[in-house]
Amino acid sequence: MSVTYLDNAASSWPKPPQVKEAMIEVIDDYAANPGRGGHALAMKASKALFRTRVQLARLFGIENPNNLFFYQNATQALNQAIKGFLQPGDHVVTSSIEHNSVRRPLEYLRTKLGIEITYVRPREDQFFYAEDFAQAFRKETKLLVVSHASNLTGMILPIKELGELCEHHRLTFLVDASQTAGVLPIDVADMKIDMLAFPGHKGLYGPQGTGCLFVRDEINLEPLLHGGTGSQSEAIEQPTTRPDRYESGTANTVGIAGLGAGVSFVLETGIEKIHQQEWALAKMTLEELMKIDGVKVYGPDLSIERVGLVAFNIMGADASEIAFILDQQYQIAVRAGYHCTPLGHETVGTEKRGAVRASFGVFNDENDVRRLISAIREISEAFYVG
Ligand SMILES: Cc1ncc(COP(=O)(O)O)c(C=O)c1O
């Protein structure tokens, strides 16, 4: 039996065939070093990077593609944004569902620079409200950083309202779009997003080793890395021009070409269609799980849309054990544990036991949900004593 892959929130799989084809084309035809030479193959490699930048700019309503910088993943992009922006004495507001890729750089800067952090919690209905973030702002507040959607429950934050709030209070707004890039519409101008970090290997269907940071013109981040950029080589200092200032070292041309093909796939398929399909599968899963004795699901009321991921537990069973059984006996791939968000687990009350997470991608269908539900029914019968 083939694997039922329900771990798309970690990395999407399978990839559309055109992603593999684009990567093989680079390897076979022009895997020269982009931006390091004027010969035809180097120029072709440079153009491949620029093409992907242009596609991403189109996807996110970004005017200048050179304001997008390539990294290996969302974590690197978030580190560049957070550590390149915050100064000693700054105060930052964030949410209580953040991934460690936001929380750890912030906590590191708390120790190193003495920045202060306020974590805003959701209300009783488990949703976040823009007013609650506004309450946390102080005169030293410089940055609001939030995930667009929780990587534990799929709950979506009110990004447009938060962007307006930041504009009103003259704060910089950084959004971690790890669970929403390629899944929900994002327009940085309309949502007043100053910096947007996202991976290429999840909802954009690119390969692992790709991620990106958009930074608005007026924000001058301190680069995290210094080194060869292929431009202004005679200068001792890092170049001031973008994207070179923030892209030291040889780029992942193969991966970025694959990411470009992934973005084309997303644009052709349609973001709204992808989201509706993934949410329908997640909702169906939640509804079916709620009917099984001894199963507990997490997250806010089902009447409001989330992104396509589901967190649950079987009472009496360990989350890792459930994932292990799903993998070994049913060939169903899910992720158990803390999902790099102990904060998120604390917020939903699973900080002691973790949870099982099933996450859907565009290649999943209702049969995958049925397989998961039937497996969970059998496992819960074995474990749960009502
Ligand atoms: C909300 C969120 N932020 C950040 C990350 C980190 O992404 P990456 O693995 O590309 O560094 C993830 C990945 O799971 C995530 O879900």
The ligand as an ORCA input file, in Angstrom:
! r2SCAN-3c Opt
* xyz 0 1
  C       4.747     28.780     11.797
  C       6.103     28.295     11.382
  N       7.148     29.137     11.448
  C       8.378     28.763     11.067
  C       8.635     27.500     10.592
  C      10.024     27.128     10.194
  O      10.088     26.843      8.820
  P      11.394     26.203      8.187
  O      11.373     24.761      8.507
  O      11.268     26.468      6.713
  O      12.559     26.890      8.765
  C       7.580     26.579     10.509
  C       7.828     25.194     10.059
  O       7.249     24.241     10.484
  C       6.282     26.990     10.913
  O       5.230     26.163     10.847
*
